[in-house]
């Protein structure tokens, strides 16, 4: 969901600001590495080490630099985009004090596969309401910009209407670099309508290119809306760029009845991966064989990361942050967010929400 009740890990309604923690999750031989003991279902979980104590959004550069991009709130209270090595070293804020963008929120970034560009969500310099509305997980009053990796070049590529209904979150490039997708709000949230608790959204897909002068632009914008007036949140392209993976409450009464889907870009064929529980934040391994996602399945509270084959089979839990009997127990309820794999598929970095009220 548009990140939800928090500023990052979208578990639900996104009305409160929350702290989040990034974890580098060691997936061992792709699926999992041994914990100190197996998970409660008998399958070994992952090993998790701290990447950054506070942060939001994350994307791993696969062009060869091996840099992780993420958003972090500064002392001014606004998010900026940083890059760092996988061990957290050489942390560099590339948008701090960046003109002529804005001194407000800059976040929700994603690498172009060339590694030369990042797409970023940038709060409009002037708009109604407050900057709270433009938090990265809410996306109101936000434009999409393209900046180069050193933030010395920057171009606005999408400018939605300046009103309370519209919003933009989670931009992602295709793996061939020729397309850009994002989740686009068309109607503001209404907590009195169960299906509209987080608003009505669509997924957009556009062609991406550079003109003869090297200026980036998007064109041929298409809308993905499998059913009218739903919550839908896109997480990007499958590794072969033939599908978009997303969560949605298609066919459900409540916003909270969300399941993971893919849709074929060629014929709009849908695949649904589960029928119960609360599911969001899905992302592929680089080889396309597996999908990691967040769910409250088997959890008495909070959510953890699970993994499945790309056809939906072999669904199993890989983290146990909410289980007091497991060494990974966080000591309190947490919700897992979006993640991004390393090039070799053995590690992913992802966000973990640690408080609903702070």
Secondary structure, DSSP 4 states (H G I P E B T S, - for coil): --STTSSSS-SS---S---EEEEEEE-SSSS----SS--TTSS---EEEEEESS-EEEEE--SSS-EEEEEEE-TTS-EEEEEEETTS-S-EESSTT-TTT-SS-EEEEEE-TTSSEEEEEEE-SS-SS-GGGGSTTT-BTEEEEEEETTSS-EEEEEE--SSSS-EEEEEEE-TTSSEEEEEEEEE---TTSGGGTT-EEEEEEEEEEE-TTS-EEEEEEEEE-SSSS--EEEEEE-TTSSEEEEEE-TT-SSTT--EEEEEETTT--EEE--SSS-EEEEEE-TTSSEEEEEE-TT-SSS-EEEEEETTS-S-EE---TT-TTSTT--SS--EEEEEEE-TTSSEEEEEEE--S--
